Every structure is written in structure tokens, then in C-alpha cells.
Amino acid sequence: NPPPPELKDKVVQRADDTEETIRVRLTKYHENCGAVVDAFAGSAQILNVNGLEGKEKIASDIFQAVNSITNPLRALPPKLIICGPPAGGKGTQCEKLVQQYGVVHLSTGDMLRSAIAANTETGLKAKAFMDRGELVPDELILDTIIDRLNQPDCTAKGWLLDGFPRNESQARSMVNFGIIPDMVLVLEVSDEEVIKRISGRRVDISTGKTYHITFNPPPSDVKAIQRSDDNESTVKIRLKTYHLNVSAVLKVFSPLANVSYFHQSSSTEITKAMFRAIDVSRAKIDVEGNAFIMTLFCMEMPYQTCASSFLRYAFSLYQHKEYCLITLPPTARPPTFVSNFTFIPARPTSTYSHVLYLLHRDALTFIDPSPTDIIRVTRFRMTEQCDQLGALVEYLPPSSIADLENEMALAGEEDDIDIEDNPKHIIFVARLHGVVIAVASLTRDHEVTSNLKHHFDVEQYVVLTHHRAKDQAILSHFLLNPVYTIAGQFILKEVMRYFRKTCIFVSVPYHGHVSALVQETFILAPHRRQVVMKDVPKDEQPSAVERLTSNALYFFTKRLFSEPKCIVSSEMGLKAQSFMEAGELVPDELIVQVILERLQQPDCITKGWLLDGFPRTKSQAQAMLAQGIFAHLVIVLDVPDEEVVTRISGRRIDIDTGKTYHLTFNPPPPE
């Protein structure tokens, strides 16, 4: 950010931006940073970020970490079953799943051995069968599993069942006892590959270590043998039994859980596909089993303005439920606050007599008039994964999907153009806890928008001269998860803010579907004259202006509001000011008190907080913890000292305006 040529002689270097001063500051930083991080390590997640990465990569890493600790799905730990043939790679994938999701890995053998070691009633019964060389009955195994799944670690972290159920009877017994997984992960490996893997296994008779004659041959000095049940004929029998049983098991779970199959060529690819499938599945929360229902709701009219407080309390009673359902008789007048709920249309064959409304707990933030930032609106680039867009797009008509794909391709060609440079095509997505809930596609076409005023009486409502051509755009597509309908206006305003647009147009075909969001938020512009629909030859595409002027036109304008500033003005602040005026350091205890007072204000309590520049020392961190100020996440930006010196020592200040420039990165022109 070099200074303009005319300011070249007016910029100076700050006295504390010299290399010598910077290195002294860096030494103090390194002395204190590790101690501060260690102080929070026991109560917070520590995230180390490479500060040399691009801004978007750093932001993405931080957003992902924040989502991982704020996502309400953490209250609903995953319940997984993994199936696969012998030597199918279950062990490797189980290790990856435990590492990624923190679930408790459970195998029937390990559970039985643990129960026996703990001398539990179930364990002692199982030991009696094992001592006699008999198979442990399914009922006893199921009792062992139920006991294990009810232990605190499985309840808090979720679980991964490996090796059970092995047959249809065991699967049905699980369902009868209410043990139903979220997902069943099925590893598909060809019989030929399994035979190749198992028949080539060799075991060191001295150590028990396993080798493979092809993939991991034993050293020449190791005496390795083949296990008696690792020959090809035995493996084929085991595979036949596996195929018969796994089909029956999946038949039981298919109506109740998400069954996903994985047949990628490498273990790494299988792991990535498995993570992606689990994340997508967990993003699509089913209402069934994850909602509480209000069948009777009465509130006097004067108190209906307090309905959001009541709803917050109701959700607090069901902390593990994400949805609230309300049923009302069709003849009853809905309470005012029900307008914030999403109406659920009945199926054509339904005999249910009541009307159903649905609300997600995150929508409470939008019922409350206080601002929010739990929904993140960002620019979508074609280098990102498109998987999460599928849930929003799959129900569109084929023609709309084709139009959207075309717009995404055009936006992809301009991925390298910054928003500041006003690209013609751009895609935005809104994410809630990392899950995409809305997609907006916009086009900037000066020729089209400047012609609209000749066909529509827009200026009856707004003075277009107050909206520069570059500040106008056409909203081509806006896809929104209906559960978050109440957040639609907020998302649109955020899109306009990021794209720096003050006026947006939406074109809707006559007799076409107009969403409730457009009807309630946008203004319908009347035509200046009768619309004449001219026929266009099949081999000729109508122009953009012709398409828009033959449709109904809606528009929406917005003023860009500055973010509110918060000031701490209190007795603590005055005490701090007295130290600063005397040229003395403000004591740590006083700084912590000022911060504590600020963090107890309503916006920090409801929205959370981000502390920047504090604590700087171990004593400050300990003082925070002593006052009960705990962080969920500590973000550490790692930047080499030499890079810091380069960044700071090149800074220059305009002595007239105080604006900061830099001489090294993108130096000023020679003149």
C-alpha cells in the first residue's frame, strides 16, 4: 500500500518501527506467548495458524475451528457403525474416524474383555461361555453393548461400532433396544482383493508381528508362517458368510439410518470420502427425534411481544433439540409470533387434522431485534467444494439448475477479480455453523439496469440517480433453506454490504412463482406501458434487456449502516485513565477488571467476544482465569521474525493525515 507520489516526501517512519525496536518487541513476545498459551491450554482449544498463508486460507482455518466449538451439533455426538469384509481396511478407517470426530471405538471383543476384567455381571456370564469354548449368545453381547454405550464417554463423544452387528438377528435386537446409528459406513472391497490381502499374510512366530509377502514382506532373518485360516479356500467361505449377513444387516438399518458405501481406490481417498459423507449427513438434521412439540399454546395479545423470551426458555428446557413444532387447529387464528415459524404443507394423502409450523433454534436470533453474526455470508469461489450446495439445488427445475450452473461458470471465470474491482458475476453463500443455508447469484450489467427505468416506473419509489450504475445489480438466483426463512432479509442485506451494492433488481416471469421473501421485502415496479410479448425465433436468444422487460420487476434498496461502537465508561475506566495520564503502566488486575466489566455487557453475553492484544503475559492470563474469564479458542498466528521485521520496518505514516503506507510491498512509482 505505497503512498501516492504527491505524499512521498510527507511520509515518515514511526520511531518504534525500526528493526532494532522490532526485534526487542519480538523477543518479549516470544517470552510471553508460550506462557499465555500454556495458561489456557487446560480450558481452551489452541489453534496454531501459519501467518504466511493467504488471508482467505487463514480466515477459513479460523472459521472452521470456531464452527467446531460453536456448532450445536456437538451436543448430538455421532453414532456410527462400520461394516466391511475381512482385511477390508476397517482398522485403518476406525483410527481416522476416532482422530477426526473423537468418537469411542468399540469392538465386541474389546468390550467383552473389559467387562470380564471389571468383573461386571455381564462379564462374568460371558466368561463362563468363553471358558467352555462356546460362542457368547447374542443377548449377552447386546447387554454388554448397552452397558458400554450408556457410559459417560459414549454419551458425550458418540460411538463407532466395529464388528457388530454381524447378522440380521443382532441388528434387529439393536433396533428393538433403541440402539440406532446415525450412519452405517460400508467398505466395499472386491473378493479377489480380499483373497490377495489375506492369503499373502504371514505372522512372525516369535513376536506375533504381521507381514505381507507382497505389500510388506518379512525380513530375511524372520521366520514367518501363514495362519491356518488364511488360506484361499477358508477366506472364500468367510467372504460368502459375510456377504449373506451384511446384506441382511443393511436391510434392517436402511430405513432408519444413512447407509453410505465406499469403494475408492486408496485408503486416503476412502477416508476423505467418509469424512465428507459424515459431515454432509450431520448437516442435514432430521426433525424426527430432534424436536419438541407444543400442542397447546395460549398467550394474551399484550404479552405476545415477549414470545421470543418464552421460546428461548422453551429451547433451554430441551437443550439437545434443534427444532420446535407447533400444531394448531385449522380454524384457530395463529398467534402473531407464529409468523416467524415456517409453515409445513401437508402431504396430499395426509389425514392429520392440524396445521404444522416449524422453527429452528438458530432463528431465535432473528426474532430478537438485537443484531447477530452467527450467519456468515462469504463469496463462493469455484475452487471450493460444491457438495453442500446440492441440498439447496436438487429440487430446482432442470432449466433453473442449468441457468445456475451457467452463472457459476461465469462467476468462476472472475474468481481472481476482487470484490473491490466489481466483478460482473459473483456467487455468495450463507453458512450457519459451517453448513450452507443460502446461495445468492448476482450479475452486474450496466446496460441492462440503465434501460430498466425506460420500461418500469422505478423512480416513483426511488431516485435512481442516488444509486450509481456500479452500485446496482441483478439478483439472478436466491436459494434459501426454508427453515431459515426468517433470516432471508438479513442474508440479503449482508450480500449487498459485501458486494457494495445499494440497489438490487429481481426479475420474475409473469404468472411465475414469487417467493414470500420477494413479496415482503422487494417492491414491485409498475410497467410504464403495456407489455408486448414478441415471438422470438427458436434459433435466436432474446437479449437480457428483452428478457427482463417482459417479466415483472421487483427491486430492493438498502442504506449501508456503520457498525455500532461500544465504549466502556465506568469507575474502572477512570482509574485506568489516572495511571495512563501519570505515565505509569495500568496494573494487570485493573485491566482484567475493565475487560471483565466489558464482557458482562449484553452484546458480549449473547454474541460472544474476541479479545485482541490481551493477555500479553502469563500473569495477565492467570489474572483472567482467576476472575473466571475462560476462552473457548486461542488462535496463535505463527509468522517468522524476519517476515515481521520486513512488514513493520517498511511502514510509513502520512504526517498530515496519519494514514499508513508501506514501501517494500508494491513500491511507489519512481516519480
Secondary structure, 3 states (H helix, E strand, C coil): CCCCHHHHHHEECCHHHCHHHHHHHHHHHHHHHHHHHHHHHCCCEEEEEECCCCHHHHHHHHHHHHHHHHCHHHHCCCEEEEECCCCCCHHHHHHHHHHHHCCEEEEHHHHHHHHHHCCCHHHHHHHHHHHCCCCCCHHHHHHHHHHHHCCHHHHHHCEEEECCCCCHHHHHHHHHCCCCCCEEEEECCCHHHHHHHHHCEEEECCCCCEEECCCECCCCCCCEECCHHHCHHHHHHHHHHHHHHHHHHHHHHCCCCEEEEECCCCHHHHHHHHHHHHHHHHHCCCCCCCEEEECCCCCCHHHHHHHHHHHHHHHHHCCCCCEEEEEECCCCCCCHHHHHCEEECCCCCCCCCCEEEEEEHHHHHHHCCCCCCCEEEEECCCCCCCHHHHHHHCCCCHHHHHHHHHHHHHHHHCCCCCHHHCCCEEEEEEEECCEEEEEEEEECCHHHHHHHHHHECHHHCCCHHHCCHHHEEEEEEEEECHHHHHHHHHHHHHHHHHHCCCEEEEEECCCCCCCHHHHHHCEEECECCCCCCCCCCCCCCCCHHHHHHCCEEEEEECCCCCCCCCCCCCHHHHHHHHHHHCCCCCCHHHHHHHHHHHHCCHHHHHHCCCCCCCCCCHHHHHHHHHCCCCCCEEEEEECCHHHHHHHHHCEEEECCCCCEEECCCCCCCCC
